[in-house]
Amino acid sequence: MKKTLSLLAVLSVMLLFAADSYAQPAQRMDPARIRMLKSPARILHILRAHKEELNITEDQLKQVEDIVFSFEEQQIAMRSQASSNRLQVRKLMSDRENINYDQIKSAFVKAAEQRAEMFMSRLKLRDAVNNVLTPQQQDALKSMRKERGKDRREFREPREFDRHPRFREKFEDR
């Protein structure tokens, strides 16, 4: 009887610890995750978070949100096209006996043009968001970015280049 009770007590304590490990964390956006967001979602989050500091109106936020969503739709279509091009290149490269260099080259050129198009759409997004903001808001946002960059640089420790001891011996002997 005593063994059963002690075993039951041990099992109940183990269950308590196990239940705690399965608990869900609070549902909020982690600051590290915010930094890792892609640029359209990130700029929208930043503008919402600093709405009072930048004096952003609801109309401006709605315009930026529309711009960001249309950009994301374009990016999804472009990524889909890029994936199908990568598949096409793999198909062309897999046929070793009937390899056609002109087709492979045209596929690579097409992929490069798509990457350039994606880059240009990101630049257009940045310009479109800047056109929604007033010059004072743009200046305030730039100063916030500079301050953020300054804070990052202060916490970075400079690392000196140091060779592994195994390789250091070879150079010291010369």
C-alpha positions, 0 to 999 in steps of 0.5 A: 500500500505504501509503495503504491501511494509513493508511486502514485505521488511520484507519477502525479509530480511527473505529470505536473511537470509534463503538463507545464512543458506543454503549456502554450506561450503568450500569443504576442509578437516576439521582437526578434521575430519582428526584426526577421519579418520581410520588408513589407510586413516589417514596415507596416508593423513599425509604422503601427508601433510608432504611430503616435511618434510619427503622427501617422493617420489611419488613412495613411496606415490604410494606404500603406497596408493596401500597398503592402498587400498588393506588393505581397501578391506580386511577390507570390506570383513572382516566386511561383514563376521563379520556382517553375523556372528553377524546375525547368532548368533542372529538367534541362540539366538532367537530360545529359544526352540531349543537352541544349546550351542555348535553352539553358542559357535562356532559362538562366537569363530569364531567371536573372531578369526575374530577380531584377524585377523582384528587386525593382518591385521592392524599390517601388514599394519603398518609394510608394510608402515614402510617397504616402508619408509626409516629409516630416514623417519621412525624416522622423522615420530616418532618424529612428532608423539611425538611432536603432543602428547606433544602438546596435553598433554599441553592443557589438564587440569588435572581434579580432581575427585570430587563426586556429593554433594549428594554422598559427604554427605554420606562419610563425615558422616562416 
